[in-house]
Amino acid sequence: MDRTPPPRLNTFAGLSHVLDRVAERRDESMWVSELATSAEARYLVIDPLGQTYLLPDQDALRWLDAAEREQRLGELKASFLGFAGGLPHFLLAVTDSDKAAELERVLGARRAGLRDVGLQLPANEAGLFAYGKGLAHWQSETRHCAYCGSPVVLVASGHRAQCTNNACGRMHFPRTDAAVIVIVEHDGACLLGRQAGWPKGRYSTLAGFVEPGEALEDAVRREVAEESGVVVGEVHYHSSQPWPLPQSLMVGFTAKAVSREIRLRDRELEEARWFTPQDIVDGMADGSFLPSLRLSVSYHLLAHWLQQQAGLDLDALVARHSR
């Protein structure tokens, strides 16, 4: 398989082009506080369900300014996200459902989840939403020290949690669960699978979580073997995607299989099949094949493979058969 760089960034990726996280200054509480009260400050609000607020008549985030923050959510401690467009950006995590509903009403905004609007938002706003959602989820899940059970307090502008027990004092850092996702090839065909609960005809690349003490390439080989029985040889990195649904990092790979023998083992998959580019074209034409949602790196792995193998544009195929 051609291992040239993918043609475009995955959804939620590329945030470093627009955001300076200024991680080295998160402990400067006075500096951060001055930024938070400045007229340039912008606040991303996340509700208890991990949703955020959008403008009522367009697909764009409804940011709060410092005055609105003080008036509506002044009691909440803000987490510093960094500078985007030269402006300081912060996160406010609302944990009260009634408060979240009231805020929606007074702002005249609407709420939506990351999965629902990730493709509709401008790329930089989708990335910031993903960043804020992931951080808010970790904060809500990290209430007590994992070592001694004492309460923790957020420090470093919301990016660390410190145990309040002086005899312990452990620091806890945001958690990200690494997962591998791979498009496996053998002699001009790719391996795709489907789960029983998916829409009819939907197939995806295979994926799974990385285990302790496991290299990413080894995780690819193990997961493919566990799910399909296919033995994988070469494994090469493709691209990655933050996936805060709730707290994963999807690490995408391409791989070559030793043979096409499929033996479903753990029944996690309802079916696994080899598809040639022509199989995919024909399947999309007669409705028997649906790719993964464009939101996911799985879609981009397939799109890149089709382009390299047959010069096919997956976006164009989807558009043609969704009319």
N, C-alpha and C positions, 0 to 999 in steps of 0.2 A: 504493500500500500504506500502511496506517496505520502510523505510526512511533512509536506510544506505547511506553513502556518495556516490556521483556519481563516476563512474569508472575512469573518466579522466577530465582534465580541459577543460572548454569551450574555443573556439577560442578567442584569444586576452586576455585571463585571465592568471593569474599566473605571471604577470610581476614583482611582488615583489620578486620573487626568483632570478631574475637576475639584477634588477635595484634598486639602492638607490637614491631616488628623492632628498634627502638632502634639503627638503623644508625649514628647519629652517635657511638655509644660502642664500636663494635667494635674500635677501636684501643686501648682502655684495658685492656691485658692483665691488670693486677692486679685490676681490678674484675671482669672476666670470669672470672678464675680463682677469685675468692672465690665468685661465683655458682655455678661448676661444682662446688665442693666443699660447697655448702650442702645442708642436708637437704631443701630445697624443689626442688632440681634434678631435672629429668626428661630422660631420654635416649631419643631415637628411634634405633633401630639399623637400618641398611641393609646388606644382604648384597651379595656381588659381582654378583649378578644383578639388583640393584635392588629386591629384595623386602624386606619388613619382617616383624616378628614380631607375631603376634596372640595374644590370650588363647585358651586351648584350647577353651573352650566358648561363646564369644560373638564377635560381629564388633566387636572393639575392639582398639586398639593395645596391645601389651605394652610399656609404658614401663619403663625401668630407672631406679632411683633412684641417688643418688650412691654409696652403699655397694656396690650391685651393679655399678655401672660400675667402681669401683676394684678389686673382686674379680675380675670377669670380663674387663674390657676396659681396665684401667688404663693399658696401654701405648699406647692410641690417643689421638691428639689430637682433642679435641672441637671442633665448630663451633657457635657460638652462633646460635640461630634467633630468639630473642626471648622476650618474656613473653606467656604465654597463661594466662588465669585467675589472673593475679597471680604465676604461677610461671615461673622461667627454664627454657626448653626448649633442648636441645642435640641435635646430630646426631653419631652415631658411625658411620663408614663402615668396615665390615669387608671387607678385601680378600682374606682367606684363606678358601677354601671349606671346609676342614676345621674351621677355627675357627668359621665360621658354623653348620655342622652341629652341632658340639659345644654351641654356645650354645643352639640350638633344643632339644637334649636336656635340658640342665641347667635350663633355664627351664620346661620342660614346655609350650613354646609351639608354634605352628605358623607357617609362613611363607607369604606370599602376595604376589602382584604388585599394582601399582596398578590395572591394568586389571581384575583379577579381583574386587577388593573395594572399588573406588572408590565404588560405589553402596550397598554394605552398611554401610560405616563411617559414624559420625556425620559430618555435613558438616565440622565443624571438624577432626576427625582426618583425614579424606580430604584436606583442604587442606594440613595439616601434612605428611602423607605425601608429597604431590606436591611441596611445597617442599623437603623433605629429599632426596627422590629426585633432583630436578633439580640440587640443589647437589652431591650426592655424585657424580652422573654427570660434572658439569663438573670436579670435583676429580680424578676418576680419568682423565679425558681430557687434563688439563693437567699434564703432567709436565716439559716442557721449554719454554724460551722460544721463541716463534715467530720472533724476530728474530735471535738468535745461537745458539740450540740448547743453551744451558746449562741445567742443572737449575733448577727453580723451587722456592720454599718457600711454603707457605700463610701468609698474614698476615691481619690484620683479622678475626680469629675465623673464618677459613675462607672469607671472601668475596672475597679477592684472592689472586693468586699473584705473587710477586716473583722476578725473575731474580736468580740468585746471582752472576752475573758483574758485578763492580763497574764494569767499563767500559760495561756496558749498563744493568742495573738496572731494566729495564722492568717495569711493572705490567700484569697481565692480569686481566680481570674476567670474571665468569660470562657465558657465552654463551647467548643465547636467539634462536632462529631464528623470525622472524616469518612467519606464513602467513595467507592470507586464505581465508575460507570464506563462501559466499554462496547465498542462496535468490533465484533470479531469477524474476520474475513477468511474465506478459503476458496481459492480458485475462482474468483469473480462473483462470489455470493457472500452475503452477510448474514449473521445469526441474529435473529430477533425472537422475542418471546412475548407471551401475554398471560395476564392473570385472569382468573375466572370472573371477577367482578367488573372488569373493564368493559367499555362500550364495544359492541360487536365490531370485529375487524381491526381493533387497535393493537398494534405491536410496538414494542420498545426494545431498546438495547438493554442488556443485562446489567444489574447493579447490586451492590451490597456494601455493608459496613466493614471497615478495616478493624481487625482484631488486635489486641495488645501484642507487641513484639513482632508485628507483621509489616513487611515492606509493601508499598502500594502495588508493585508488580506482582508480588506473591498473592495479594488479596484478589487481584484480577483473576489469576489462574484458579485460585480456590473457589471464588464465587461462581465463575463460569462452569467449573466442574460440578459444584454442588447443585446448581440449578438445572443444568442441561446435560451433564455428563461429557461435554465436549472438552477435549484436552487442548490447552493453549500453549503455544511456544513463544514466539516473539511478542513483546509488549512494549508499546511506545506511548509516551505522554502526548496528549492532544491539547487540552485546555481545561480550565476549571470554572466553577460557578458557585458563588455563595448561595445557599439554599436555606434560609432561616425559616423553615417550615417543619419543625421549629428551630433547629440549631445545627444544620449540617453544612458541610463543604463538599460539593460534588467534584471529584477529580476525574476528568475524562481521559480515556485511553483508546488507542487502536491496537488491535492484536491479530495475530495469525493463528489459526487452528491447525493442529497436526492432521486431523481428518474431519470428515463430516458426520461421524457417528454421534447420534443424539440418544441419550438415555436419561429420561427425566427421573430424578432421584427423590427429592424431598417434597415433590408435588406443590412447591411454591408457585410453579408455573403450570398453567393449564395446558400450554402448548409451547413448543419451541420449533422454529423452522428456519431453513436457509432460503434466502430471497436473492435472486439476481436483480439487477436494475430493471430488466423487462418485467419480472414478476411484480415489482412495485408499481411500475407504470400501469400494467394491466389491472392490478388489484385496485388502484385508485380510480381507474376508469369504470370498473364494474361495482365499486363500493365495498369490495371484500377486504380492502386494506386501508387502515387509517394510521398515519404516523403519530408519534407523541406530540403533545401540545408544543407550540413554538416557544413557550416560556422556558422549556427545559433544555439542558445541554444535550439530552438524548436526541432531540430534533436536530440540533446543529451537528452532532456526530454523523447522523444519517445524511444530512444535507451535504456535508463535506465529502463523505464517501461516494455519494451519487455523482457529485461534480467531478471527483477524481477518476471514478471508474467509467462514467459514461457521458460526462459533460451535461448532466441533467440538473436543472434548477428546481429544487424541492418546493421553494416558495411559489414558483410558476405552476407546478403541478397541483399544489393545494388550491391555488386561486382558480385554476381551470375547472376543478371538480367540486368546488364549493358553491358554484353559482346555482 
